[in-house]
């Protein structure tokens, strides 16, 4: 496996710089698994260190050489594992979610720390395992694979897997890359027709991540998936969530100016159910966008988003971002950020960031011998847009994570958005 | 046609332990064919077999197995 960050890795490193420059800790993400029972600390330690030996990328260090970035692997470095013991947590004020948010918002140097960490909170009869990962090392699906390989060490380890992004870029000729890059520029330019609606209240020095998490029951989850297939098609399920979120923001009221909701989201090139590659971001990203007038009507919005998505894929706009990211990797991270996030007159393009990771795959029934009862993703976000919505499925239940910057989003407004979003998803 | 479909699906979209043993009546959705994979598969079919597949026929019944995919494509040839 190459030690150089691929263009998608470097894109997420650019986002790390953007998040840091907006006053947060960086492009850190987390998966939290809730376990029924008290976990064996020694067992977790052993599994983590065995994983680090087999997958040295998990404890590698980032370094810069010229314009590009690389990982320096080491088989001698331990994987950081932190336990938060019950005795220290007896305070009634202890807020578990706040603890997880503080963990991903603790600033560490991207060059001097491991890109993967395990944090375990142990409470009475329950344990909460959080994988914190630095986004340039892997995407959300890769993070699910880290947990899988870490806690299933008895299984045969596959090889490191294909370099998906690198292979795609290698097979294109110079002129094909030029053609795709032009497409990508056209797509980005089309986002500039109307200013984006932003959830931002105001710029504030005090920036802390906030999280609202909703888990729909199985019955509701089945109903939502049926409505998604009905409204945006079996090939566009994520668009149903994006559309409902646009409508929730619109109905919750938004005092900021803006004429359209513009939403960037990742597309993943991994083969479904593949256990490798674990590391490397195997993603690109695309935008979906709708003007406010369209957002007011479900009947008009969903067919519009569906057709837009079809044209995006048909015109290979998802592939188009790859050579653009490769080209951009020769620029400084700061310049990359300016080009991708802002229009030439300085307006943020994104209303919110979105990610639909689908079913956790492989889905663990048990972790370290304890039944897994719940799972959710969390992430950091730059300001603006100050909000990222992550949607996943676990044990047949839809999990919605609303990640935002507390001082920049009115808590009543967030509550309202979450309430309307869940009603919209149910078709109410 | 079946071999082309099978080759594309298991090379590009879905990983299964032994693709050779996957039959034309095995369930592709259970095997892991997801939303984005379906979109890519439809575009591949339209290009590779020179057919146009209507959006309103993009339903699980037509996508469930290699055989149902083949039948669906043949209806539009």
Boltz contact constraints between the chains, C-beta under 6 A:
constraints:
  - contact:
      token1: [A, 233]
      token2: [B, 58]
      max_distance: 6.0
  - contact:
      token1: [A, 234]
      token2: [B, 38]
      max_distance: 6.0
  - contact:
      token1: [A, 234]
      token2: [B, 58]
      max_distance: 6.0
  - contact:
      token1: [A, 235]
      token2: [B, 35]
      max_distance: 6.0
  - contact:
      token1: [A, 235]
      token2: [B, 38]
      max_distance: 6.0
  - contact:
      token1: [A, 235]
      token2: [B, 39]
      max_distance: 6.0
  - contact:
      token1: [A, 235]
      token2: [B, 58]
      max_distance: 6.0
  - contact:
      token1: [A, 237]
      token2: [B, 35]
      max_distance: 6.0
  - contact:
      token1: [A, 271]
      token2: [B, 14]
      max_distance: 6.0
  - contact:
      token1: [A, 271]
      token2: [B, 15]
      max_distance: 6.0
  - contact:
      token1: [A, 272]
      token2: [B, 14]
      max_distance: 6.0
  - contact:
      token1: [A, 272]
      token2: [B, 32]
      max_distance: 6.0
  - contact:
      token1: [A, 272]
      token2: [B, 34]
      max_distance: 6.0
  - contact:
      token1: [A, 272]
      token2: [B, 37]
      max_distance: 6.0
  - contact:
      token1: [A, 273]
      token2: [B, 15]
      max_distance: 6.0
  - contact:
      token1: [A, 273]
      token2: [B, 32]
      max_distance: 6.0
  - contact:
      token1: [A, 274]
      token2: [B, 15]
      max_distance: 6.0
  - contact:
      token1: [A, 313]
      token2: [B, 39]
      max_distance: 6.0
  - contact:
      token1: [A, 314]
      token2: [B, 43]
      max_distance: 6.0
  - contact:
      token1: [A, 358]
      token2: [B, 34]
      max_distance: 6.0
